[in-house]
Amino acid sequence: MRYLKVLCLVVLFFVSMLFFVQNTDVLVQTLILQLGLFSWSVTSAPVPHYLLILLAFVAGAILPMIYFLCEKIRLSRELRTARKTIKQQEEELNSLRNMPIEETDYQTEAVTADVEPEQA
């Protein structure tokens, strides 16, 4: 499985480098980003296209890593709690298994029902 992952990364790197080499003239062109909200406006410095593509790629790699790291921490905490509960229940079960059996003499009482004769 590890070799498959490495192979996929090499192929991805090769395809991205091929993309950048074949589209150099377009990717070097600069772009000015603008954001206008009501009367407030913000513009960026001239940014080449390739930088935006690389930043999007990096953001697309980092954001899922952060999400899955948080998910792993949450699941680890949940697993730790479950293991603690299991340990407590096993200790309780072992203590119940090791309890001595008390022999007590239970008296059974005869239950007599008073039956009234049927009236005809």
Secondary structure, DSSP 8 states (H G I E B T S, - for coil): -HHHHHHHHHHHHHHHHHHHHHTHHHHTSEE--EEEETTEEEE---EEHHHHHHHHHHHHHHHHHHHHHHHHHHHHHHHHHHHHHHHHHHHHHHHHHTS---------------------
